[in-house]
């Protein structure tokens, strides 16, 4: 089985279904820092609104398909060129030769598949942060079970209809296979079907805290949603605000 990062074949459909209400959350930190690293920036769904506020955003993205979508959007917004920079690379190995006051990982941490990838990424991010610089990221703790392929959204635009289905199963090596299926209909006729299979890592909160401590971070705050509500045991979403110790 060949796995991708998750959206190599369906990046052109990504923004239709990623409707998490997290832009204001990350904008809060972006406005505070004035300059940020957006690691795993994807199509720039979060980066663009932040850049519109005059904040400089350095987007790091490993997926060619996602980078193409980001650049396509940026070509229509020349006014943002001075505030938004796209860098090819992944969290473990990107090198910008400088530091920043803050870094984001939105929907990206889950794609680190094991402790080696997590530690390498966190160490590299720490290397790119100022002393006391902030790392803000989300991780989905609800990956601990199998789920059948099920409907997960319908979007209608004129005579076009887009449908998404999501499923997955746990694997023995503390990873989870995620299955995404997208169907595109025009005037009721199926004109495109895309299936993506990718891997995400499974981690719990206690292990995550240990990894952060070992890589030079201290946890400052934890949230259970993007409305800044405090995290409670049992929440499937964990959002962490961490600070580089040195």
N, C-alpha and C positions, 0 to 999 in steps of 0.2 A: 504494500500500500504506500503510495506517495502522498505525503501531506504537505499542505501549503500553509502560509501564515494565516489564512482564513478568508481572504477576499481577492486572491489573484485573478479569478475568473469573474468576479461579481463586484469589483470596485465601483463600477459605474452605477450600481444600485445601492451602494452603501448608505448614502445620505438619506435615501427615501425611508429607511427603517431605523436608523440610529437616531432616535428621538428622545434619548435620555435628557432630562431637564437638569443638565449639569453645567451649562455655559455660564450662568450667573455665578455659580460656585467657583469655577476656575477663574472667572473674570475678577472676582474679589481678590484672589491672590496675585493675579497678573497686574492689576492696577496698583497694588501695594508694592510689588517688586520693581515695576517699571521696565523690566527686561527679563525674559524667561527662556528656558529651554523647554520645548514641547517634544518629548521623546516618544516615538511611535505616533506621530502627528496624524497619520492617515490622510484623509482628504482635506485636512485643515478645518474641520467642522468647529473645533474650539479655537484654533489659532486665528482664524479670520475675525471673529467678533472682538478678540482681544487686540489684534493689530488695529482694528478700526478705532480703538480708544487711544491710539498713539503709543502703545506699548510695543517695544521691539520683541519679536518672536522668532527664535531660531528653531526651525522644525527639523527633527531628525526622523527619517523614515527609511526602512529597509525594503519595503515592497515597491517594485517598479510600477505595478498597476495603481497603487495608491498615490505614488508620486506624480504619475501622469494626470490623475484626477485633480490633485492639488494645483499643479501647474496650469491645467485647463481653467480652473476657477480663478487663479491669479492673473491669467492673461486678460480676463474680463474686468480686473480690478487694478489697473496700473497705479491708482492712487495709493495702494498698499505696498508697493515695491520697496519703499524706503523703510518699512517696518516689518517685513516678513521675508525670511531667508530660508530656503530649503536645502538641507544637507543629506546626502545619501549615506546611510550607515545604520548600524544597529546599536542597541544600548550597551552591549559588551565592548565594542571596539571603536565607536566614533571618537574623533579627536579634533577638537576645535582650538586647542592651544590657548585657552583662556578660561576664566571662571565667570559664573553668573550668580545673581542673588537667589534664584529659585528655579526649580525644575518640576515639570509635570509628567506623569505617566497616566494617561486616561485610557482605560481599557487595554493596557499593554502589559501590565505585570503578569497577568494570567498566561501570557504566551511564553514566559520563562518556564522551561519544562522540568528543571531540577535545581538542586541547591547550587551546583557549580554555575549554571547560567544566572541564577538570581544573585549570587555573591559577586560574580564578575561584573554584572550590570550595575549593582549598587556601588561597588568600588569605583567603577569608571564614572558614574554619575557624581559621586562624592568628590572625585578629582576635578570635576568641572564646576563645583560650587564654591562660593566664597565661604570663609569661616562664618558659622551660624546661618549659612544658606539653607533654604527650605526645600524639601522634597515633598510633594503632595501627589498621592496616587490612590487609586481604588483597586480593590481585589474582590473577586466574587467567591464567597465561601460556600455558595450553594451548588458547587460542582461535585458534591459528594455522593451523587446518586445517578442511576441510569434514567433516561427519559426517552419515551418513544417519539418518533418524528411527528410533530403536531403543528397545526397552524399557529403562526406567530406574527400576524400582521397583514393587512390589506391596504393598499394605497390606490386611490383612483384619481386620474388626471385626464379629463376629457374622455376620449374613447379608449384610453389606456387603463389597464388594471394590473397592479403588481402584487404578487402574493409571496409570502415568505413562510417557510416551514423550518423548525428547529428541533433537533434531537441529539442524543449523545449517549455514550456508555463509558463507564469506568474501565480502565485498563490496569493490569497488575503492577505497573511500574509507577504508580502515583501520577498518572496522566489520565486525561479524559479525551476521547475522540468526540469532536463536535461535528455534527452534520448539518449543513445549511442547504436548503433547496429554494431557489427563486424561480417563479413562473411569471412570464410577462404575456398579457393578453391584449390584443387589439380588436376592438369591436366584438369581444367575446371569443375570439380565436386565439389559441395558444401559438405565440410566435417565437418564444424563447424559453428554454429551461436550463438552469444552471445548478449543478450540484457541487458543493465544496465540502471537503473533509479536512479538518485541521486538528491539531493537538493543543490542549491547554494543560498547564500544570495544576496539581491539586495541593493545596497547602492550608494549614490551620493557623489561627491567630498567634498561638504561643510560639510556634516555629518561626513565624514571620518576625515576631519581636526579637527572637534570638539572632536571626540573620541581620536585622537592622543594627543591633548592638555590636555584632562582630565586624560590620563594615563601616562603622564610624558614625552611626546615626542614633539619635535619641528621639523616642516618640513623644510628641508634645500634646497632640489631641487626636481623638478618634471619633468618627461620625458614622452613623448608620444610614444616612441618606444625604442628598445634596442640599438639603435645607438646614444643614448644620446641627441636626438633631444628634444627640450623643448616641454612640454605639451601645447596644445592649446585647447580651448573650442571646443567640438565636437568630440574630439578623443575618441575612444571606449576603448583604453587601457591607464591606468594611472599607472606610475611607480614612487614610492616615495622613496626618501632617507631622513630618519628621524634620529634625534639624541636624545639620552636620555639627558634630561635637567640636571639632578643631578647625 
